[in-house]
Amino acid sequence: MIQPLRLEIPDQIITERLLLRCPRIGDGATMIGAVRASLPELRVWLPWATDDYDVQSAEDWCRRVAARFLTRDEAPYLILDRHTGRHMGGISCFAKGWSVPKFEIGYWLATSDMGRGLMTEAVNAVTRMAFDAFQARRVEIRTDATNHRSRKVAERAGYLLEGILKNECRTNIQLCDTCIYAITR
């Protein structure tokens, strides 16, 4: 059985254009701009993306997920421009079951950075990390059936659609269907 606390998980991953880095205390102030600028798009899919989201909310998130990184319950990364350090989004790999072991990747990208393949680059890097460092046997991406951009990212990263769960979750007041994409080893 895998002992998650003993796994060596990278606190940063470097790709061709990106630096994926685990959040630190104080990062809330650096990430709030991308979140606030992208609220109209994010709020459709993500329950935390509200008008109330502020620097303190971002800082609280940074501190919570930094702790989850240490316990290996999650590998959260800020998506930063590799050359300028500008914050562009976030991606996390969540432990869903150590007996398999299986994980789920969730992500968001600033509206101004969409359409350039950056999220596919980030998903590919975190998927490799999940198989290498977490010793994953299964990695999933779950997305709203109507979130075509997110679905395309999963498909471009080589994930296969395994099924669509009808009326599986609620976004704001509306019931939604959830697509489950996966890669297995």
C-alpha positions in Angstrom: 0.0 0.0 0.0 1.3 3.5 -0.9 2.2 5.7 2.0 1.2 9.2 0.7 3.2 11.1 3.3 6.4 9.5 2.1 5.9 10.4 -1.6 8.3 13.0 -3.1 5.9 15.3 -4.9 7.4 18.3 -6.8 6.4 21.7 -5.4 7.0 23.1 -8.9 6.9 21.8 -12.4 8.5 23.6 -15.4 7.1 23.2 -18.9 8.0 25.0 -22.1 6.0 28.1 -21.3 4.8 27.6 -17.7 5.9 27.4 -14.2 3.5 25.4 -12.0 4.2 26.2 -8.4 2.6 25.2 -5.1 0.9 28.2 -3.5 2.7 29.8 -0.6 1.6 32.2 2.2 1.3 35.6 0.6 0.3 34.4 -2.9 -3.3 35.5 -2.5 -2.4 39.1 -3.4 -0.7 38.0 -6.6 -3.5 35.8 -7.9 -6.5 38.0 -7.2 -6.1 40.0 -10.4 -6.5 37.0 -12.8 -9.5 35.7 -10.8 -11.3 39.0 -10.6 -10.7 39.7 -14.3 -12.1 36.3 -15.2 -15.1 36.2 -12.9 -17.7 36.4 -15.7 -16.4 33.2 -17.3 -15.4 31.4 -14.1 -18.6 31.9 -12.1 -20.5 29.9 -14.7 -18.6 26.7 -13.7 -16.9 27.3 -10.4 -19.0 27.9 -7.2 -16.1 29.8 -5.5 -15.9 32.4 -8.3 -18.3 35.0 -6.8 -18.2 38.8 -6.5 -17.2 38.3 -2.9 -14.0 36.6 -3.9 -11.2 38.9 -2.6 -7.6 38.9 -1.6 -8.4 37.4 1.8 -10.4 34.6 0.1 -7.5 33.9 -2.3 -5.0 34.0 0.6 -7.2 31.6 2.7 -7.2 29.2 -0.3 -3.4 29.4 -0.7 -2.9 28.5 3.0 -5.5 25.6 2.9 -4.0 24.0 -0.2 -0.4 24.4 0.9 -1.4 22.3 3.9 -3.2 19.8 1.7 0.0 19.6 -0.4 1.9 18.5 2.8 -0.6 15.8 3.6 -0.6 14.6 -0.1 -4.4 15.0 -0.3 -3.9 17.4 -3.2 -1.1 18.7 -5.4 -2.2 22.3 -6.1 -0.3 24.6 -8.5 -0.5 28.2 -9.5 -0.1 28.5 -13.3 2.5 31.2 -13.9 4.2 32.5 -17.0 7.6 30.8 -16.9 9.4 34.0 -18.1 7.5 36.8 -16.4 6.0 35.1 -13.3 2.6 36.5 -14.1 -0.3 34.5 -12.6 -2.6 32.9 -15.2 -4.6 30.3 -13.4 -4.6 27.2 -11.2 -4.5 23.4 -11.5 -4.8 20.8 -8.8 -4.4 17.0 -8.7 -6.8 15.7 -6.0 -6.3 12.3 -4.3 -9.6 10.4 -4.8 -8.5 7.0 -3.5 -5.1 5.6 -2.5 -6.1 2.0 -2.7 -6.3 2.2 -6.6 -4.5 4.9 -6.5 -6.7 7.4 -8.5 -6.8 11.2 -8.8 -8.8 13.9 -10.3 -7.4 17.0 -12.0 -9.3 20.3 -11.9 -8.2 23.6 -13.5 -9.1 27.2 -14.5 -7.3 29.7 -16.7 -7.6 33.5 -16.9 -9.8 34.6 -19.7 -7.0 36.6 -21.3 -4.8 33.5 -21.6 -7.4 31.1 -23.2 -7.0 29.8 -26.7 -3.2 29.3 -26.7 -2.9 25.7 -25.5 -1.6 26.7 -22.1 -4.1 24.6 -20.1 -3.4 21.6 -22.2 0.3 22.1 -21.5 -0.4 22.3 -17.7 -2.8 19.3 -17.8 -0.1 17.2 -19.6 2.5 18.2 -17.0 0.3 17.4 -14.0 -0.9 14.1 -15.5 2.8 13.0 -15.9 3.4 14.1 -12.3 0.4 12.0 -11.1 1.6 8.9 -12.8 5.3 9.4 -11.9 5.2 10.8 -8.3 1.8 9.7 -7.1 2.1 6.3 -8.8 -1.4 6.8 -10.2 -3.3 4.0 -12.0 -6.1 6.3 -13.0 -6.5 10.1 -13.5 -9.8 11.7 -14.2 -11.0 15.1 -15.4 -14.7 15.9 -14.6 -16.3 18.7 -16.4 -19.8 20.1 -17.0 -21.1 18.7 -20.3 -21.7 22.2 -21.6 -18.2 23.4 -20.8 -16.8 22.8 -24.3 -13.5 24.5 -23.6 -12.7 22.3 -20.6 -13.8 19.2 -22.5 -11.5 20.1 -25.4 -8.6 20.4 -23.0 -9.2 16.9 -21.7 -9.5 15.5 -25.2 -6.3 17.3 -26.4 -4.5 15.9 -23.4 -5.4 12.4 -24.4 -8.2 11.7 -21.9 -11.0 9.5 -23.1 -14.7 10.2 -22.4 -15.9 7.3 -20.2 -19.4 8.6 -19.6 -21.8 11.4 -18.9 -23.6 11.4 -15.5 -27.0 13.0 -15.9 -28.2 15.6 -13.3 -25.1 14.8 -11.3 -24.3 18.2 -9.8 -25.7 21.7 -9.3 -24.1 24.9 -10.6 -25.8 27.8 -8.9 -29.5 26.8 -9.2 -29.3 24.5 -12.3 -28.8 20.8 -12.4 -25.9 19.8 -14.7 -24.6 16.8 -16.4 -21.0 15.8 -15.7 -18.6 14.3 -18.3 -16.0 11.9 -16.9 -12.7 11.7 -18.8 -9.9 9.4 -17.8 -6.4 8.1 -18.5 -5.4 4.8 -17.0 -2.1 3.0 -16.6 
